[in-house]
Amino acid sequence: MAAYLIVALTSLLAYLFAVKRLGRRPSDLPGALARIADAVGTGLVFALVNLAAAGGLVLGLRALTGRFVSLYPLDDGVWLVVSMLQGWLWRLWRDSRSSQVAS
């Protein structure tokens, strides 16, 4: 429960700092939330594709070699972290391309 309170407090402080010190408009916040939701969705798509590909590889190795290959390494949380970073990088790359085309 304390973690949620800390996140809420730091979010409030970041909001106040951005509005008061950096001159950001509160009306820009929904657009930023939409962009982060888009980036998270892209990361989740990469996570699903990565896990499906890894699972297919494991099952393929089992079928080809006749030996047991464990699916347990796919249970590691690092898959999600790396996939989210992969998705966010892809989004930044795609967005930088579209801003270059627009200018």
N, C-alpha and C positions, 0 to 999 in steps of 0.2 A: 504494500500500500504506500509506503514511503517513497518508492521509486516513482509512482504516478504523481505524487505531490511535488517531487523535485522537478520532474519533467514539466508539469504545469507551471511551476514557479519560474523556471528558466525560460519557458515559452513566453510567459507574460513579460518577463524582463526584456527578452529579445524584441518583443513587439513594441514595448514602450521605448526602448532605445532606438529602434528603427524609425518610429514615428517622430519622436522628440528630437533626436540628435542627427539622424541621417536624412530626415525630411521625406520619408517614404509615406505614400498615401495608403490609408487603411483600405480603400476601395481596390487596391492592387492585390490584396491578400487572396481573394477567391481565385484569381488567375494563377497565382503561385501554387495554391493548393491543387488546382487542376493539373498543372505541369508536374508536380511531384507525384500525383496519383498516376499520371501517364508513365512516368519513369519507373515507379514501383511495379506497375502492370507489365512493362517491358521486361523488367528483371524477373518477374514471376514466369513469364513466357520462356525466358532463357532457362530458368530453373527446371521447368517441366521438360523442355527439350533435352537439356543436359542429363537429367535423371532417366528419361526414357532411352536416350542413346546409351548411357552407361548400363542400364538394366538389360537392354538388348544385347550389348556386348557380352555381359556376363552370361546371359542365357545362351547366346551363340557359342561361347567358349565351352559351356557345359555340353552342348549338343555335339560340337565338333571333336572335343577331346575325350568325352566320356568321363571326365573327372569332375569332382565337385568344386565349384567356384562360388564363394560366398557372396550374397547380396548385402551383407552387413556393412561393408564400407560405404554403401549408398545412404546409410542412416546418419552419416556425419553431417553436422550443421554447417561445416565449411562449404558444402555444395551450395547451400542457400546464399551464403555471404559472397562467394565467388561469382555465382550466377547473377546476383543483384548488381555487383560491380560491373560485370560483363554487360548487363542490360543498360545500366546507367551510362557506361562509356559509349555504347552503341547509340543511345539517345543523344548524347552530347555531340557525337560525331555527325549524326544525321542532322541535328539542329544547326550545327556550324555550317554544314553544306547548304542548307536552305537559306541561311542568312547571307552567305556569300552569293548565292544566286539572286537574292532580292536586291543586293546593292550594286 
